[in-house]
Amino acid sequence: MTLSVALDTNALVRLLVNDDPDQADVAAALIDASSACFVLITAAVELDWVLRGSYKLPWALEIAAFTAPLRLRGLRP
């Protein structure tokens, strides 16, 4: 039996930006191994802040980054 996992900002950034492929692989494996994942609103707000501030993503790419996890098999609304 696996448990639901709350994805934190770090895991989301690593997964979406893939700036550290090893950490991105760990985040992806965590999602695959869990029965369900979810993102707290605070992690979503922090993700926005990191993508705009540190990575200087244009608005269109940030929207794509936010919608990409919705296609993950283990992510639950």
N, C-alpha and C positions, 0 to 999 in steps of 0.2 A: 504494500500500500504506500502510495506517495501522498505528500501533503501539498496544499496550495502554497504558492510562493509569492510574496510581495516583491516585485522588482524595484530596486532602488535606482536612484539617478545614475550612479556609476555603471551599473549593469546595463541600463538602457543606452547610455552614451557609448559604452564599449561596443554594444551590439549594433547600434545604428551608424556610428562613425567609423568603426573598425580601425581605430588608430593604433590599437594593440591587438593584433590578430589572436594571440594566445588568450587574452582576456575575453575577446569576443567569442571565441570557441567555448570558453567556460560558461559564459552567459547563455549561449545557445544550448549547451548541454543541460544546464540547469532548467531551462524552459522545457526541453524535450523530456527530461526525467520527471517533471512534476505533473500532477494530475490537473492542475490549473494554476495560472498565474494571474496576478492583478497588479495594477499600478495605482498607488494612492495619489490623490490630487496634489499633494505637496511634491511628490516626485515628478509629476507632470509639469508643475510650475518651475521646479528647478531645472528640468530638462530644457524647457523653453529658454530659461536664463542662460544655460550653458551653451546651447546651440547658437543663440544670437550673440552672446558676449564673447565666448572663447573661440568659437568656430566661425563666427561672422557669416552664418548661413543666410542666404536671401530667403525672403518669406516663402516663396514657392517650394524651395528645398526643405524648409522647416516643416511645412504642411506635409510634404511627402514623408519626412522622417517620423512625424506623429502618426500618420496613417499606416505606415509599414508594419508596426507591431500588431495591428488589427488583423493582419492576415496569418499571424502565428497560430498554429494549431492549439497550443495550450493556453493562450491568453483568453481570459474571461472578462466580460464587461462588468 
